[in-house]
Amino acid sequence: MKRKKSLPTPTLLGRVSQEKYFLILILAVFILSALFYGQPQIAMWIGFFTAAYATVSNDSIQSLGTFIESNKDKKWYWLWLFTGTIFLVTVTISWVMYDGDVTYKRLLDPETGLSNYPHPDNFSFLILMAPLVLLILTRLKMPVSTTFLMLSVFSSSSKGITTMISKSVSGYFIAFIVSALVWYFGYNYIKKKFKSRKVHPMWMVAQWLVSGTLWAVWVMQDGANIAVFLPRKLDGLQFGIFSAAIFIGLGLLFFLRGDKIQEVVSEKVRISDIRAATLVDFTYALILVYKLFISTVPMSTTWIFLGLIGGREIAINLARLKKGKKHKKKALRMIGKDFLFAAIGLTISLILAASVNAAIRNDLMIFLGLK
């Protein structure tokens, strides 16, 4: 039997050529940010458009990743119209109910009613670099927290960051434990029921309903990561641009089938099975709804998703009857890699926030014992 020839490793020049359009985009945003960061009416739109593209692209793995993966046989524009309509309805409700606020009060302090993430009178260059950094990390297939990266640079004090981290870390462990319990104790039953390749049509109906609910709850939680660059209350024109930009961006996302970061979902065990995807999304939606209503403090939905997927991977590999450590080690590597990337994103967020805000820089130095 002839051995298949391995594909040659792309050269540096070859990789640059493959990414030329992306590199042009990065360079264009960098130049525009450098030229206009001192003009707030222009700078906020540069930040918004970059944040919209970067946030939806990165967070697509958690809110839409399983939906994209398990609907590969569907036309991309049907998936787009479904999620796009849900997005428009969700943000419109918030805009009407909260007098121009599209974030469901995620950016307000529940005690004072003031914003922990005030809209700046003047943008610094580093604030505009936050979504650009996120765009680059997304291209590198790193599932980092968009909440930390986007909101940290706007935080008026370290309190805004510590409350986010506290809520996100607790959410990670809740998601990990719940997911591990569901998939470990339900593994044999799920395996038996999901064994057949033939899927009942009602599973597709259930998955679209669950995915739609999950997407709506995600918009309520993470819409603030995009809207943070705009005034806290949007007028009609601003709301129209905000809604249209993200709606069109969703179309691009589905056309590209999630782009490169979708591989974070694709590599997981049997996640393309619509039944498994529905169960993951249902568990995820329940945790987000719980976290949504206990407080208005923003949190990293990425960390919740990584906890959910991590718990599932561990549970499946512990419940398998196969002997050997190969699969267990693979699962641990996946979880470790995802967690490392999330930690890298948090570290970058703190560095950017400390660079922009002197109060945060002072608090961070005291925490580290450097002052």
C-alpha positions in Angstrom: 0.0 0.0 0.0 1.4 3.3 -1.0 1.7 5.9 1.7 0.0 9.2 1.1 2.3 12.1 0.6 2.0 14.6 3.4 1.1 18.2 2.4 4.0 20.6 2.5 4.1 23.0 5.4 3.2 26.5 4.2 6.1 28.9 4.1 6.0 32.2 5.9 5.5 34.0 2.6 2.7 31.5 1.7 0.9 32.2 5.0 1.2 35.9 4.5 -0.2 35.5 1.0 -3.2 33.5 2.4 -3.9 36.2 5.0 -3.3 39.2 2.7 -6.9 40.5 2.9 -7.0 40.1 6.6 -3.7 41.9 7.0 -4.9 44.7 4.8 -8.0 45.0 7.1 -5.8 45.1 10.2 -3.5 47.8 8.7 -6.5 49.9 7.6 -8.1 49.9 11.0 -4.8 50.6 12.7 -4.2 53.7 10.4 -7.7 55.0 10.8 -7.5 54.6 14.6 -4.2 56.5 14.6 -5.6 59.3 12.5 -9.0 59.8 14.1 -8.8 58.7 17.8 -8.7 62.3 18.8 -12.0 63.0 17.1 -14.7 61.2 19.2 -17.5 61.3 16.7 -15.4 59.4 14.2 -13.4 57.3 16.7 -16.5 55.8 18.3 -17.7 54.5 14.9 -14.3 53.0 14.1 -14.3 51.3 17.4 -17.9 50.1 17.0 -17.5 48.6 13.5 -14.2 46.8 14.5 -15.8 45.6 17.8 -19.0 44.4 16.0 -17.0 42.3 13.5 -14.5 41.0 16.1 -17.1 40.2 18.9 -19.6 38.4 16.7 -16.8 36.5 15.0 -15.2 35.4 18.3 -18.4 34.7 20.2 -19.9 32.8 17.3 -18.3 29.6 18.7 -20.4 29.8 21.9 -23.7 31.3 20.8 -23.9 30.0 17.3 -21.1 27.5 16.9 -23.1 24.3 17.6 -25.9 25.7 15.5 -23.6 26.2 12.5 -21.8 22.9 13.0 -25.0 20.8 13.1 -26.7 22.7 10.2 -24.0 22.3 7.6 -26.6 20.9 5.1 -28.7 24.1 5.3 -28.4 27.1 3.1 -26.4 29.8 4.9 -28.9 32.5 4.2 -31.7 30.7 6.1 -29.5 30.5 9.1 -28.7 34.2 8.8 -32.3 35.4 8.4 -33.3 33.3 11.4 -30.6 34.6 13.8 -30.7 38.1 12.2 -34.4 38.5 12.9 -34.0 37.4 16.5 -31.2 39.9 16.9 -33.2 42.8 15.5 -36.2 41.9 17.7 -34.1 41.5 20.9 -32.2 44.8 20.6 -35.3 46.7 19.5 -37.2 45.6 22.7 -34.3 46.9 24.8 -34.0 50.2 22.8 -37.8 50.9 23.4 -38.0 49.7 27.0 -34.9 51.4 28.3 -35.1 54.7 26.4 -32.4 54.2 23.8 -30.3 51.7 25.7 -29.7 48.5 23.7 -27.7 46.6 26.4 -30.5 45.7 28.8 -28.7 47.9 31.4 -25.6 45.7 31.3 -23.4 48.9 31.5 -25.2 50.4 34.5 -24.3 50.0 38.2 -27.5 48.4 39.7 -26.9 50.3 43.0 -26.3 53.9 41.7 -27.9 53.7 38.3 -24.7 55.2 36.9 -22.5 53.6 34.3 -19.4 51.7 35.5 -18.3 51.9 31.8 -18.9 55.6 30.9 -18.8 56.7 27.3 -15.5 58.8 27.0 -15.5 62.4 25.9 -12.3 61.6 24.1 -11.0 58.2 22.9 -7.4 57.1 23.4 -5.6 55.2 20.8 -5.4 52.1 23.1 -9.2 52.0 23.5 -9.5 51.6 19.7 -6.8 48.9 19.8 -8.9 46.7 22.1 -11.2 45.4 19.3 -8.3 45.2 16.9 -6.5 42.9 19.3 -9.6 40.8 19.6 -9.8 40.6 15.8 -6.3 39.2 15.7 -6.8 36.7 18.5 -10.0 35.5 16.8 -8.0 34.9 13.6 -5.6 32.9 15.6 -8.6 30.7 16.7 -8.3 31.8 20.3 -11.7 31.8 22.2 -11.0 34.8 24.4 -13.5 36.8 26.5 -14.8 39.6 24.4 -16.4 41.0 27.6 -13.1 41.5 29.3 -11.3 42.9 26.2 -14.1 45.3 25.3 -15.3 46.5 28.6 -12.1 46.7 30.7 -10.7 49.7 28.7 -14.0 51.6 29.5 -14.2 50.7 33.2 -14.1 53.7 35.5 -12.6 51.8 38.3 -11.2 48.3 39.2 -14.6 47.4 40.6 -16.1 47.2 37.2 -13.4 44.6 36.3 -13.4 42.6 39.5 -17.2 42.1 39.5 -16.9 40.9 35.9 -14.2 38.4 36.7 -16.0 37.1 39.9 -19.3 36.5 38.0 -17.5 34.9 35.1 -15.3 32.6 37.2 -18.3 31.4 39.2 -20.2 30.9 35.9 -17.3 28.8 34.5 -17.4 26.4 37.4 -21.2 26.2 37.5 -21.2 25.3 33.8 -18.4 22.8 34.1 -20.0 20.9 37.0 -23.5 20.9 35.5 -22.3 19.8 32.1 -20.1 17.1 33.6 -22.9 15.7 35.7 -25.4 15.7 32.7 -23.0 14.0 30.3 -21.4 11.6 32.8 -24.6 10.2 34.3 -26.6 10.5 31.1 -23.8 9.1 28.8 -25.1 5.6 28.4 -28.7 6.7 27.9 -27.7 9.5 25.5 -25.4 7.1 23.6 -28.2 4.6 23.2 -30.7 7.1 22.1 -28.3 9.0 19.8 -26.8 5.8 18.3 -29.2 5.8 15.3 -28.0 7.9 12.4 -31.7 8.6 11.5 -32.8 11.7 13.4 -36.5 12.5 14.1 -37.6 15.8 12.4 -38.7 17.2 15.7 -35.0 17.3 16.8 -34.4 20.0 14.1 -37.4 22.0 15.4 -36.2 21.7 19.0 -32.7 22.7 18.0 -33.7 25.8 16.2 -36.0 26.9 19.1 -33.2 26.3 21.7 -30.6 27.9 19.5 -32.9 30.9 18.9 -33.4 31.3 22.7 -29.7 30.9 23.4 -28.9 33.6 20.7 -31.4 36.0 22.2 -30.0 35.6 25.7 -26.5 36.0 24.4 -27.5 39.3 22.7 -28.9 40.5 26.1 -25.6 39.6 27.8 -23.0 40.5 25.3 -24.6 43.2 23.1 -22.9 45.6 25.6 -19.5 44.5 24.3 -20.3 46.1 21.0 -22.5 49.0 22.0 -19.9 50.2 24.6 -18.2 52.3 21.9 -21.5 54.2 21.3 -23.4 56.6 23.5 -25.3 54.9 26.3 -28.6 56.0 24.7 -28.9 55.8 21.0 -31.0 58.0 18.8 -32.9 56.7 15.8 -30.1 57.1 13.3 -27.5 55.6 15.7 -29.8 52.6 16.4 -30.4 52.0 12.7 -26.6 51.9 12.0 -26.0 49.7 15.0 -28.7 47.2 14.0 -27.9 47.2 10.3 -24.1 46.7 10.8 -24.5 43.7 13.1 -27.3 42.2 10.9 -25.0 42.4 7.8 -22.1 41.1 9.8 -24.1 38.0 10.8 -24.7 37.4 7.1 -21.0 37.4 6.5 -20.4 35.1 9.5 -22.9 32.5 8.2 -21.6 32.8 4.6 -18.1 31.9 6.0 -19.6 29.1 8.1 -18.1 30.6 11.3 -14.7 31.1 9.7 -11.5 29.8 11.3 -12.5 30.0 15.0 -15.4 27.5 14.3 -12.7 24.8 14.5 -12.8 25.2 18.3 -16.3 23.7 18.2 -15.7 21.3 15.3 -12.9 19.4 17.1 -15.2 18.4 20.0 -16.7 14.9 20.2 -19.8 14.4 18.1 -20.9 18.0 18.4 -22.1 18.0 14.8 -24.9 15.6 15.9 -28.0 17.8 16.1 -29.2 16.0 19.2 -25.9 16.6 21.0 -25.8 20.2 19.9 -29.3 20.8 21.1 -28.5 19.3 24.6 -25.4 21.5 24.8 -27.3 24.7 23.8 -30.2 23.9 26.1 -27.8 23.6 29.1 -26.0 26.7 28.1 -29.1 28.7 27.7 -30.4 27.7 31.1 -27.2 28.9 32.8 -27.1 32.2 30.9 -30.8 32.9 31.8 -29.9 32.2 35.5 -26.9 34.5 35.4 -28.8 37.1 33.4 -31.5 37.6 36.0 -29.5 37.4 39.2 -27.6 40.7 38.4 -27.0 43.2 35.6 -23.2 42.9 36.0 -21.6 41.9 32.7 -19.9 38.6 32.5 -17.8 36.5 30.1 -20.2 34.2 28.2 -17.1 32.7 26.6 -15.9 31.4 30.0 -19.4 29.9 30.6 -19.2 28.2 27.2 -15.7 26.8 27.8 -16.8 25.4 31.2 -19.8 23.8 29.5 -17.7 22.2 26.7 -14.9 21.3 29.1 -17.2 19.5 31.5 -18.8 17.6 28.6 -15.4 16.5 27.2 -14.2 15.2 30.6 -17.5 13.5 31.3 -17.7 11.7 28.0 -14.1 10.4 28.3 -14.6 9.3 31.9 -17.8 7.5 31.0 -16.4 5.6 28.0 -15.8 1.9 28.6 -12.7 2.0 26.4 -9.4 1.4 28.2 -6.4 3.5 27.8 -5.5 7.2 28.5 -5.3 8.4 24.9 -8.8 10.0 24.8 -8.6 11.3 28.3 -5.3 13.0 27.6 -6.7 14.5 24.4 -9.7 15.9 26.3 -7.4 17.4 29.0 -5.2 19.0 26.3 -8.3 20.6 24.6 -9.6 22.0 27.9 -6.1 23.2 28.9 -5.6 24.9 25.5 -9.0 26.6 25.7 -8.5 27.8 29.3 -5.0 29.0 28.4 -6.4 31.1 25.6 -9.1 32.5 27.9 -6.4 33.4 30.5 -4.3 35.1 27.8 -7.3 37.2 26.8 -7.9 38.2 30.4 -4.2 39.2 30.8 -4.3 41.3 27.7 -7.5 43.0 28.9 -5.9 43.9 32.2 -2.8 45.3 30.5 -4.9 47.4 28.1 -7.2 48.6 31.0 -4.2 49.6 33.1 -2.6 51.4 30.2 -5.7 53.5 29.6 -6.9 54.1 33.2 -4.5 55.4 35.9 -6.9 54.3 38.7 -7.0 50.7 37.5 -3.2 50.8 37.0 -2.8 51.9 40.6 -5.2 49.2 41.9 -3.4 46.6 39.9 0.0 47.6 41.2 -1.3 47.5 44.8 -2.8 44.0 44.2 0.5 42.7 42.8 2.4 44.2 45.7 4.4 46.6 43.5 3.2 49.7 45.3 
